[in-house]
């Protein structure tokens, strides 16, 4: 498939699906009709391109949906629905596209199902691509998407959606990163850009800014062999300054709305890291202040854990340890954070032990390798220390 046509299909498919759903089509039946229309387009457009591609797709998909309905006796009451001509005029999609985001991030879906359905219906990815990105069998992903479709079937796209659920779903997509031939971080940015162009909401802008600021550091995050490089050790010359500038500009526009949300607060923290030319120039005091805002908005253990790290940098390791002591030691990354703070406080014995324990608990191979390396480094430093005099 030519790249231009592939890109057009990726953009138009979700829009057409949203329009059919708005007209009352069942989710699964609507998606089947859209897929058939896209297949027909791929075979006819190269020799006979339509004047209005989207209108053509809507008309063909709707007719295919009606044909399927007419073949089902239980749905004959829908036969009176009027089809749109393939050569019809403009087909509005702004409201429909936005509604599709809300439907795929429906509160009745689990986070995993919402993410999968969003990638399938809004992102236009195939089930195989999504399965490869999540490193699960295609049959497993197909079942997950099928269950999600059944959950949202029959839900009309008329009620206002929950923006918070939508942005959280997109945030989950972004955090999955990338694997195989699908870059989920880039896909999340693309989808969030589309959403930001559709709805004027400060938290959508905050999420987009956060994604851009984090994505800007991606070239410096890993070694050639895939090893993890912590923020403090990254080569900042590799950071994408264009993405940083765009993210900061979007964030400033969102903050000017004076309607602070958790993603704007996270983006502000990321912007402060991006603004520092070296790790020593990081404004840790202001970062702690933004973590205080974030904890007030969304009092999550992860936010408090990261705040403890920032406190340790701003006010010293013992202050960081005091903040950490307020949290549950069973929290993921707790031991890694404590190891960092103990080492900064000069307690190398505890730091080596805690890094080793953190490595045993980690389920991420890159993080596990990094923690093992840290434990070995601290242990080596401990061994190289001169023994205290006894005379």
N, C-alpha and C positions, 0 to 999 in steps of 0.2 A: 504494500500500500504506500503510495507517495506520501512523503512527510507532511505536505500541505494538507492533503485530504485527511490524514490521520489526526492532525491537529484540529481541523474543522469538525470532525466527528466527535472528538473529545469534548469540544466546547458545546456543540449543538445537541448532542445526545441527552445530557442532563436537562437542558432547557425544554426539549420536546417532552421528556418524561414528566417534568413538572406540570406542563400544560395539560397533558392527558389526565394526570391525577387531579388537577383542579376541576376538570370536567366531570369527575366522578368515577374514573376508571379504577379498577382494583390494581394494587401495586404490581403484583406478579404479572397480571395480564397486560398492564400498560408497558412494563419493561419488555415483555415478549414482543409486543407490537412495535415498540421502538427499535428493537434489535432487528426485526424483519425489515423495517423501513430502512435502516442503515445498510443492511445487506443489499437491498434493492438499489440504494443510492450508489453504492460502490460499483455496481455493475452497469448502471445507466448514466451516471454523471460524467464519466470521462468522455463519452461521445455526445451526450445531450445534457449539458449542465443547465440547471434551472435558474431563472432570474432571481428567485427568492429561496435560497436553500432551506432556511428554517421553515418557511411556510409550506414548502414542498414536503418536508419531513413530517410536519404536524399533520398535514392532510393524509398522507399515505399511512402513517402510523395509526391515525384515528380510524381510517377505513379498515385497516387490518384488525384493529381492536373490535370494531363493529361486526366484522365477519366472524370473529371468534365468538362474540356474544350471540350472534344469530344461530350458531351451531350448537349452542347450549340451551336446551329447552327451558331450563330453570331461569334463564336470563332474558327471555323473549320480550320482557317488558321494556327492555332498553332499545328495542329495534327502532323506535320512533325518533331516536336522537339524530339530529341533522349533522351530516359530515361537512367538512370544509373542503372546497375545491383545491387541488394542488397548486393552482396558479393564483391563489388568494393573496391578499395584501399583507401588510405587516402583522406580525403575531407578537403581542406584548409578552414579555417574559420576566420583568423585574420582580413583580410580586410572586410569581410562580416559582422562580428560582429560589427566592428567599424562603418560601414555604417548604420547598424540598429540603433545604438545610434543616429546618425545624422538624420536619417529619423524620428524617434520618437520625436526628439526635433526640428522639422522643424519650421522655422520662421513663416510659415503661420498658425501654431496652436497657440491657446491661451495657456498661462502657465498651466492652469488647465488641458486642453486636452493633452498637451505634457507630463505632469506628469502621467496622467492616462494611456496613450498609452505606455509610457516607462515601467511602472510597469507591464502592461499586456504583451507586446511583448518582452521586454528585461528581465524583472524580472521573467516572467513566472507565475505571480499571477493570480488567477481566478478573474473574474469580481466581484463575491461575496466577496472575500477577500478584494479587493480594496474598494468596497462600504462600507464594515464594518470598514475599517481603516479610511475612511473619514466621517463616520457616516451619509451616505446618502442611500436612497433606492437602491437596486440592479438595478432596472429598470432605475433609473436616471443615474447611472454610466454606464450601458450598452448603453444608448443613447449617452452619452458623448464619450465613446470609439468608438461607431459606426460612429459618425460624424467625429472623428479624423481619422479613417481609410479611410473614403471617401475623406477627405481632402488630404491625402498623396497618395491615389491610383493613379497609373499611373506615379508616380515620380520614375525614375530609380535611382539606387544607384551607380551612376557613378561620379557625381560632388563632389568636395571636400566639406566637411561639415564645419559648424561653431562650433569650439570647445567651444567658449564662450557661445553659446546657450545650448550646451550639459551640460556643467558644471553648468550653472545656473538652468537647469531643475533638475539635481541631487541634487543641493543645496535646491531647493524647496521641493523635496521629503524628504530630511533629516530634514528640519525644521518642517515638519508635525508631527514629533515625533512618537507616537505609540498609538494605541487603538485596542481593539478587539484582534484577534489572529495574527495580522500582526504588527511586529515592523518595522515601516517605516524608523526609524533612522538606525537600523541595516541593513535593506535592501538597503538603500542608500549607506552605507559603502561598502556592498558587491558589488554593481554595480560599484561603483567608483574604487574599487580595480581591478575589471575586466577591466575597461576602462584604468586604469593606466598601467596594464600589456600589453595592446594592443597598446597604443599610448604614445610616450615619449614627454610629454608636461609639462612645469613647472607649469601651472595653474591647470592641472589635479592633479599633485602632491600636489600643494598648497591646493586644495579643500580636497583631502584625508587627509592631515595633519590637516586641520581645523576640519573636522568631527571627527577624532580620539581624538583631544585635547578637543573638546566639549563633546564628548561621555564619555571621561574619568571622567568627573565631574558628570555624570548622577546619580550615587548612592547617591550623597549628595544633590541633587537638591530639594527633596521633603520629607515631613514628612510621617509617616506611614499612615496618613489619606489623603495624597495627597496634603497637603498644600505646597505652594511655599516657598523655602528657598533661599534668595538672595545670590549671590556669597560671599559677605563679611561675611555672617553668616554660611557658609557651613563648615562641618567638613572635613578638607582636608585630614585627615587620610583615608577617604572613597574613595578618588580619586584613579583611576586605574593608578598606576605608569607605568605599562608596556605599556598601550596605550599612555601615555604621552611621554615616551621615544621613541616609534615608531613614533609618530607624529612629535616630534622635529627632529628626524633623517631624516625623509622624507622632512620636511620643509627646513632643512639645505642644502639638496641636490638640492632642487628647487631654493633656493636663490642663490646658487653658480652658477646657470646658468646666472645670471645677466640679467634676463628678468622679472622684477617685474610685478605682476598683483594683482588685488584686493583681490583674495582669498589667495594669499601668504601673503599679508599685514594683512588680518584678522587673518590668522593662526599665524603670528608673535605676534600679540596682545594676542591671546589666550595662546601662549607659555609663554609669560611674566607673565600672571596670574598664569599659571601652575607652573612656576618656583619659585614663592613666597611660602615659607613655612607657612607664616601667612599673613593676609591681610595687616598688617603694613609694611611688607617687600616688598610689591608690588612696582615695579619701574614705578611709574606713569609718571615721566618725559619722559622716553623712550616710554611709551605707547602713550603719546600725540604726540611724534615724528612720531610714526607709524600711528596714526590717521591722521596726516598731509599728510603722503604718501597716505593713503587710500582715503582721500578727493581729492587729486590731481588726483588719478586714476579714481575714481568714486564718483563724487560730489553728493552724495545722502543725503537727509535730515536725514536719520537714522544714517549715519556715523557721520554727524555733531552733532546730538543729543548725541550720545555716546561720541564724542570728548568733548562736554561741561562737561560731568560727569568727564572725565579724567582730564580736565583742572581744575575743581573744587578740585580734589584731589591733583594735582601737585602744583597749584598756589594759592589755597584758594577758598572758596565758592563764593566770589564776582567776581573773575576772571571767574569762571564757569558760574555765572549768566550773566555776560557780553557776554560770548560766546553764551549762550542760547538765549539772547535777539535778536540775529541776525536771529533767526529761526521763522517760523510761529507757533503761539500758538495753531493752530488747529492740529498740528502734533501729531499722537498717542504717548502717554507716555510723552508728553511735560510737563503736569502738575505734573506727578509723579517725573520727574527729577527736576523740579523747587521746588517741596516740599522738596526733599532731600537736595538741595542746600540751601534753606531758613532755614531749620532746622539746618544745619551746621553753618549757619550765625547767629543763635540765634533768628530768627524770628519764634517762635513757633505758633503764631496765624495764620500766612499765611501758614505755613507748614501743620497744621491740616486741614485748609480749602481746600488747594490744593490736599491733599491726598483724601479727601472726594469727590472732584470733579473728580479726576482721577478715583476713584472707580466707579462712576456713568457712566463714559464714556467707561470703560473697557468691552470688550465682552468675555474675558477669565475668567472663573469662579474662577480658582485658583489665578489669578492675582487680580481679584476684591476682593476676600476675604483677600488677603495680604494687599491691599491698605486700606481696611476698618479697618483692625487691626492696621495698621500704624497710621491712623487718630485717632483712639481711644487711642493709646499709647501716641501720641504727645499731645492730648487733656488732658490726665491724667497728663502728665508732667507739662502742663501749669497750671492745677488746683492745683497741689501740690506746686507751687512756692509761696513763702511768699509774702503777699501784701506789697507794698511799704509803708514806714512810712509817715504819714501826719503831724506829730508834729515837 
